[in-house]
Amino acid sequence: MSLDTSPLFRPLRIKGKTLRNRIVMPPMATCRGVTTPEAAEWYGRRARGGAALVVVEATSIARFGIDLTAENLRPVVSAIHAEGALAAIQLFPTARGRQLTPDDLSLIDIDVLVQRYRMAAGICAAAGFDAIEPHGAHGYLLNQFFSPEKNSRSDAYGGATDRRMRLATEIVEAVRPSCGASMFVMYRHTPVGPGYGIEESVALASRLISAGVEMLDLSPSSSKAPGDLAVPFSELGVPVITVNELDVPARALEVLTLGRAHLVAVGRGLIADPDWPTKVQQGRLDEIVVCTRCDGCHEDLRRNQPVTCREWPAAEV
């Protein structure tokens, strides 16, 4: 019996824009930069393969207005748009490789951080991005501020849940006006982390939605079944992205048909095969270059080499 993949290819409207299907390429570091011809080719190729939303890798907010401008970011946006996808970019609070904790930041540092997010959002809007995504997941700085085990501050940014929500909320409130009417605000969050669980995360998500978030990106968002951790968030009134081995078509379809989330992110699967969406839509499942979870792409990243896939034909490596 053939697999009915139509739920993956239903359009979704947001902020006057149309996502042509429910497939998202999540932000993944590539060691190709974000302003180089190689970056434009990489992201444009994934858009050409059929993804509806392509999220450019985590990019330090400290770079905006220095080596990142609207002008030199436009080529990657144009490459994605030319292939029919929407373009987003993930905004990271620190330089790559720099580890900070909530205790490291003074109140002045926090204000500078928020203002850098505001500036970055304005530049992204001028470059033509359709969305921005502050990175508040995976134990990085913004996620640490929310974690009671990682945040030992005793001021307005630490302690009770409301205070641990404050930095993320201030960032969203700062970027929302810079985004204008057409660019939407995403937020990436890990639903369960050190010292917090789903209930607190849903409270944070509700606060962020009130502040201006229009799409939630949950990572990781599976525990016992594909996308099961996303279910409470999908009831908050904004589209929710879920991720975790969803390059297996049956898993992605389970998320959508059971209403656990609105969009599925395919990460390493789109590194292995940029044409994954097209092949799934056309029923060419046996032609998909399958990610074997060998972790070779991460080995490239750790060596600071352009990310490749060990499953690619030799001519593509």
N, C-alpha and C positions, 0 to 999 in steps of 0.2 A: 504494500500500500504506500502510495506516495505521501510525502509530508505536506500538509497544507501550511505554507509559509506566509499566507496573505496577512496575518496580523502584524508581521514585521514590516509590512510595506504600506501601511495606512498613514497618510499624511497627518501632521500635527501642526496647528497654528499657534503662534506665540508672538505677541507684540506686533501684529500685522505681518509677520513673516511666516513662511511655510517650510517646515521640515518635511522633506519628500518621503521620509520613512521614519522608522523608530530606532535606527542604528546610529550610535555615536562612537566616534573615535576619541577615546579619552586622552588626556595629556600624558605623554611619555617622552622622557628625555631621549634625544637622538644623537647628540654630539655633532650636529650639523648646523648649529646656530639657529637663529630665527629670522635673520635678515639676509642670509646668503642665497645664491641661486640653488644650492643643494637643498636648503630648507624649503624653498618654494616648490621644487620638484617633488620632494618627499611628501609634503602635505597635499599638494595638488594631485599627486598620484593616488592617495587614499581617497580623496574626494571623487576622482574619476572612477574609482572602483565601486562607488555607490553609497558611501556613508552620507548621512543627512547632515550631521553636525561634526565638524572637525575641530578639536580643541588643541591648540598649539601648546607645546610643553611649558612646564613651570618656568616662569621668567621673573627674575628679581626686580622688584619695584624700584630699587636703587639705580637701575640702569636707565630708567625713563627720563628723558630730558638731557641725558648725557650721551650715551651711544645708541639709544633707541629713540627714534623720532617717528612721527606720523609718516613722513616721507619714506624712510627706509623699512618701515613695517608694511607698507602698502603692497609690495610684490607678493608676500606670502598670503595676504588677504585676497588679492586678485587671483592668485593661482587656485585658491580654494573655491572662490566664487565662480570662476570660469568653468568649473566642473560641476556646478549645480548644488554645492553644499553651502551651509552657513558656516561662518568662521568665528571661533571663540579663542580666547587666550587665558591661560591660568596665570594668575599673579601671585608670586611667591614673596614672603615678607623679608627674606634675607638673601645674601649672595649664596650661590651654590657652594656647598661644602662648609659654610659657616654655621656653627651650631650655637644657638642662643636659647636661654630659658627665660621664663617670666621674671625671675629674680634679677636678670641682667639688665632690665630696662628701667630707666627712671621715668618719671611722668613726662619729662621733656622728650625722652626717646619715644615714648608712646605717641605723643602728639606728632612728632616728626614722621613716625610710621604711618599714621592715619593720613597725614597730608601727602605723603608719597603715594599712597593708594589713590588719593583724589587726583593727583597729577597724572599718574599712570592711566587711570580711567579716561581722562580727557584726551590723552594722546591716542589711546586705543580707539576711542570714538572717532577722532579725526582720521585715523588710518582706515576706517571702514569696517572694523570688527562688528559682528552682530551681537557679541556677548563677551563679558569678562567673568572670571571665576576666581575669587580669593580662595587660596588653598588653606582650608581649616581642618585637614585630615592627617592621618598616618603618623601622629605623634610629633609633627612639626610645630613651630612656635604657636600659631593660633590655636591649634588643638591642645597644646600644653596649657594655654591660658584657661581653657574650659575644664581641664582635668583637675580634680581636687588633689590627686596624688602628685601632680607635677607643678601645680601652682600653689606656692606657700606665701603669697603676698597677703598682707593684712590691710591694704588700702582699698580703694574703690574698685580695683581690678582683681581681687581675690577673696576667697572665703565662701560666702553663700552663692548659690547657683546664679542668682541675678547678677552678682558682681562678676562672676566668671564668664558671663555672657557679654559683658560690657564692651570689650575690645572688638569682638566680631560685629556687634551691633553698630558701633561707632564707625567701623570701616564701611559697612554697607550704607549707612546714612551719609557718609562722606562721598562715596562713589556714585550714588544714585543720581544726583543732579548733573554730574559730569557725563552721564551716559545718554542724556537726552531722551527723546520720545521713542527712538527706534531700537536702541541697544538694550538688551535685557541683562540682568544680573543673576549669575549662578553662584552657588556656594557649595564647596566640597567639604563633606563632614564624614567622620567615622562614627557610626551609630553607637557602638559599644567600645569604651576605652578605659584607661586606668581610673578607677573610682567612679565611673558614671555608666549609666545604662540607657536603655531605650527611652524611658520616661523623661529623663532630663534632656536627652537629645531632641525629643519631640518638642519639648518646651523651648529649647534653643531655636529649632527650626521655625516654630510659630513666631517667635520674637524677630527672627531674621526676615521672615515674610512680611511682617508688619513694617519693618525698616526698609523694605524694597527688593528683597530677593524674589525672583520670578521663576527659578528652576533650582531644584535641589539635586546634588550629585553625591550619592552615598557610596562610600568605599571603605572597606569591603561591605557588602550588603547581603551576604548569604551566610547562613549558619547550618541549618539542616536541609534546606531546599533552596533552589535558585531564587534570589531576591526576597527571601522571607523576612529579612530585617527591614525591608523597605515598606512593608505593608502599612504601618501606622503613619508614615510620612505621606503616603499616597492619598491620604484622606484630608490633607491640609489645604487643598485647592490649587496647588501649582504642580507642573510636571515634575516627575521624579525619575532620575537615572539610576539604574542599578548595574552592578558589575560583579564578575567572578566566574570565569570559565564559560562565558556566554557565547564563545565562538563555537560551541556545540549547539547546532540549531535547535534541537529539541529542548535544551535548557532555556534558551532565549525565548522560545515560543511558550514555554510553561509560565515564565514571568508575565508575559503579556496576556495570554488567554485567561489566566487566573486573576488578573488585575493587581498583581503585586507592585508593579511600577508601570510607568508610561513609556520609558525608553530603556534600551539595553546598550551598554558600552562593550565594545569588542576591542580589546587592547592588543595583546600579543598575536591574536588571530589576524589582525590587519597588518602587523609587521610581516607575518609569514605569507599572507596572501591579501594584497590590497583589493582584489576583486571578490573577496568573500561575499559582500552584499549582492553583487550581480549574480554570482554563481548560485547563491541560495535562492534568489528570486526566480531564476531560470530553471531551478531543479537540478542543477549540475553539481550535486553534493559530492559525487565521487571525484570531481576534478579539483576540489579545494586542496590547496597546499596546507596541510594540517600542522598547527603548532604542537610539538611533541613535549612541551614543558622542559626542554633540555637546559634552559637558562643561558643559552649561548648569547642571547641579546644582552643580558645583564653582564655577562663577562666582558663584552665589548664596552659597555658603559663604564664598568669598573676600570678598564684600561684607558678610558677617555678616547675611545675609538668610535667612529660612526657605527651605529647599531645596524647589524645585519641579522639574517636568519640562516641557520645551518641547513634548513630545508630548501633554500632557494636553489634553482639551477645554477650551475657554476658560472654561467654567463652573466648572472645578475649580481653576483657577490663583488 
